[in-house]
Amino acid sequence: MRLPALKFPPTSAARLPQVATVLATGVLCWTLARWTWVWLTPLPQVAPEVTQTAAPVALEALVNAHVFGASSQPVATTPQALPLSSLGLHLRGVFAAGEQGAAIIQVQQKDKPFRVGDEVVPGVVLHQVFADYVELSRQGALERLNLERSAAPLNAPPPAPADIPPVTAPHP
């Protein structure tokens, strides 16, 4: 005896592949339509760029405009324009680093370090440090103190002492 075939209504799990196929087809159609509109839309027309020639700039007026402000300190144009210091000081070394500069100055036969703004001797302040000289402010007036150069070059060998006899090999 044969049993009749039972027919059950389709469940939601059985319909899941069909629903997924319909959704994927819809997303694919929307993506194709979007890219079709992007590629087939005409580009906007760009107007040609108009250039104008600039009026000539008065360079002298720009230089005299003090764009970054004017200095309240009198500035010498060259180091030679400053008078040499007559204080009897000797500049032994410099560390030129702008506002953080320092110098070694011989004061009363002693080498002493000074920073910019320090008082070297009463009434005299270290104003600015350069590679080969310093500016001293003496009661508001600037003076120049040059770095002393040694007579022998820095790479010269030291002189041989005269009182040491030369070393010779012993005779057998």
Backbone torsions as a table, in degrees:
resi	resn	phi	psi	omega
1	MET	NA	138.7	-176.2
2	ARG	-106.6	138.4	-179.2
3	LEU	-89.7	142.3	178.5
4	PRO	-70.1	148.4	179.7
5	ALA	-71.8	133.9	-179.7
6	LEU	-92.2	134.9	178.0
7	LYS	-111.5	121.7	177.8
8	PHE	-105.8	148.1	177.5
9	PRO	-67.7	146.5	-179.1
10	PRO	-64.7	138.9	179.1
11	THR	-93.6	171.4	-179.3
12	SER	-67.3	-29.9	178.4
13	ALA	-67.3	-32.6	-179.9
14	ALA	-73.9	-26.1	-178.2
15	ARG	-89.3	-7.9	-176.2
16	LEU	-57.5	-44.7	177.9
17	PRO	-62.2	-34.7	179.3
18	GLN	-68.7	-43.9	179.5
19	VAL	-63.6	-42.3	179.2
20	ALA	-62.7	-39.0	179.0
21	THR	-65.2	-42.2	179.3
22	VAL	-64.5	-43.6	178.9
23	LEU	-64.4	-43.4	179.6
24	ALA	-64.3	-38.7	177.7
25	THR	-64.6	-38.0	178.7
26	GLY	-66.3	-43.3	178.1
27	VAL	-65.1	-40.0	178.7
28	LEU	-63.5	-42.9	179.1
29	CYS	-64.3	-42.3	179.9
30	TRP	-63.9	-42.2	179.8
31	THR	-64.9	-43.2	178.4
32	LEU	-63.6	-40.2	178.4
33	ALA	-64.7	-42.3	-179.4
34	ARG	-60.8	-49.6	-179.4
35	TRP	-68.4	-29.1	175.0
36	THR	-63.9	-43.0	178.8
37	TRP	-66.6	-37.1	180.0
38	VAL	-65.6	-45.4	-175.3
39	TRP	-78.2	-29.4	-175.3
40	LEU	-96.0	-7.8	177.8
41	THR	-73.1	131.2	-179.7
42	PRO	-68.8	148.1	179.2
43	LEU	-70.9	146.7	177.8
44	PRO	-68.5	146.7	179.7
45	GLN	-77.7	129.3	-179.9
46	VAL	-100.4	128.1	178.8
47	ALA	-72.4	144.1	178.7
48	PRO	-63.8	144.0	-177.7
49	GLU	-76.9	131.1	-180.0
50	VAL	-99.2	125.7	178.6
51	THR	-109.5	142.6	177.1
52	GLN	-119.0	143.5	176.9
53	THR	-80.9	136.1	-179.0
54	ALA	-75.2	147.6	177.1
55	ALA	-68.1	147.5	179.9
56	PRO	-61.6	138.7	-178.3
57	VAL	-91.1	132.9	176.1
58	ALA	-78.7	99.0	-174.6
59	LEU	-63.1	-37.6	-179.7
60	GLU	-64.3	-37.5	178.3
61	ALA	-67.7	-36.2	178.2
62	LEU	-68.0	-39.9	178.7
63	VAL	-65.0	-40.2	-177.7
64	ASN	-83.5	1.1	-176.5
65	ALA	-78.6	-13.6	-178.4
66	HIS	51.9	60.5	-176.2
67	VAL	-57.9	-37.7	-178.9
68	PHE	-100.5	15.1	179.2
69	GLY	96.3	160.2	-179.7
70	ALA	-98.9	146.7	179.9
71	SER	-79.2	138.6	177.5
72	SER	-87.3	-12.7	179.8
73	GLN	-92.9	138.1	173.3
74	PRO	-69.6	132.9	-176.0
75	VAL	-114.8	129.0	176.4
76	ALA	-79.7	143.1	-177.9
77	THR	-76.6	-34.1	178.3
78	THR	-136.5	155.5	178.4
79	PRO	-63.8	-26.3	-179.9
80	GLN	-70.6	-18.3	-179.8
81	ALA	-73.9	-19.9	178.5
82	LEU	-83.4	142.1	176.9
83	PRO	-73.3	148.0	176.3
84	LEU	-69.8	144.4	-179.2
85	SER	-70.8	139.9	178.7
86	SER	-112.3	27.1	-175.7
87	LEU	-86.8	-8.4	-178.1
88	GLY	78.7	21.4	177.8
89	LEU	-91.6	155.8	178.1
90	HIS	-127.5	127.5	178.7
91	LEU	-87.5	117.6	-175.7
92	ARG	-98.9	-30.4	-178.7
93	GLY	-164.3	156.9	-179.2
94	VAL	-134.8	153.1	169.1
95	PHE	-129.9	90.7	-175.0
96	ALA	-81.6	106.3	-179.8
97	ALA	-140.0	47.0	177.8
98	GLY	64.7	-127.5	-178.4
99	GLU	-72.2	-15.0	-179.5
100	GLN	-100.4	15.5	-176.0
101	GLY	-67.0	159.8	178.5
102	ALA	-143.9	160.5	-179.6
103	ALA	-146.2	150.8	173.0
104	ILE	-105.7	116.2	-176.1
105	ILE	-121.2	134.7	176.9
106	GLN	-83.4	116.5	178.7
107	VAL	-121.8	122.6	179.7
108	GLN	51.9	51.0	176.7
109	GLN	65.4	15.9	176.9
110	LYS	-126.0	134.1	175.8
111	ASP	-81.4	124.9	-178.0
112	LYS	-130.8	141.4	177.4
113	PRO	-85.4	142.7	178.4
114	PHE	-136.8	143.1	173.0
115	ARG	-101.5	164.9	176.8
116	VAL	-59.8	128.2	-179.5
117	GLY	100.3	-13.6	178.7
118	ASP	-76.7	150.8	176.4
119	GLU	-86.6	120.6	-177.4
120	VAL	-79.1	-55.8	171.9
121	VAL	-133.3	163.6	-178.0
122	PRO	-53.8	125.0	178.8
123	GLY	87.6	-2.1	-177.9
124	VAL	-124.8	124.3	-176.8
125	VAL	-118.3	140.0	174.2
126	LEU	-71.4	112.2	-173.1
127	HIS	-89.3	-47.9	-176.6
128	GLN	-154.1	149.1	-179.2
129	VAL	-118.7	129.9	177.3
130	PHE	-119.4	177.8	-175.4
131	ALA	-65.8	-32.7	-176.9
132	ASP	-129.5	9.7	175.3
133	TYR	-162.7	167.8	174.3
134	VAL	-126.9	156.1	173.6
135	GLU	-104.8	129.5	176.4
136	LEU	-109.1	139.4	176.9
137	SER	-102.5	112.6	-178.5
138	ARG	-113.0	99.5	-178.2
139	GLN	55.7	41.6	176.8
140	GLY	91.4	-16.5	179.7
141	ALA	-97.0	137.0	-178.7
142	LEU	-87.1	139.6	175.6
143	GLU	-130.4	157.0	-178.9
144	ARG	-108.8	136.7	174.3
145	LEU	-124.4	113.5	-174.8
146	ASN	-81.0	150.3	175.2
147	LEU	-73.4	130.0	-179.5
148	GLU	-77.8	132.0	179.0
149	ARG	-99.7	139.6	177.5
150	SER	-79.3	155.5	-178.8
151	ALA	-70.9	-35.8	-179.0
152	ALA	-88.9	140.9	176.7
153	PRO	-66.1	156.6	-175.7
154	LEU	-65.6	-28.5	-177.4
155	ASN	-94.5	8.2	179.8
156	ALA	-75.7	143.6	177.9
157	PRO	-69.2	151.6	179.7
158	PRO	-66.2	149.0	-179.7
159	PRO	-68.4	146.5	179.3
160	ALA	-75.1	134.9	177.9
161	PRO	-66.1	140.7	-176.2
162	ALA	-81.6	-24.2	-174.3
163	ASP	-89.6	-1.7	179.0
164	ILE	-101.0	122.9	179.4
165	PRO	-71.3	151.4	179.5
166	PRO	-66.7	149.3	-179.7
167	VAL	-85.1	129.8	178.2
168	THR	-124.0	156.6	179.2
169	ALA	-75.9	141.6	178.2
170	PRO	-68.8	148.1	179.0
171	HIS	-87.8	137.1	178.9
172	PRO	-77.7	NA	NA
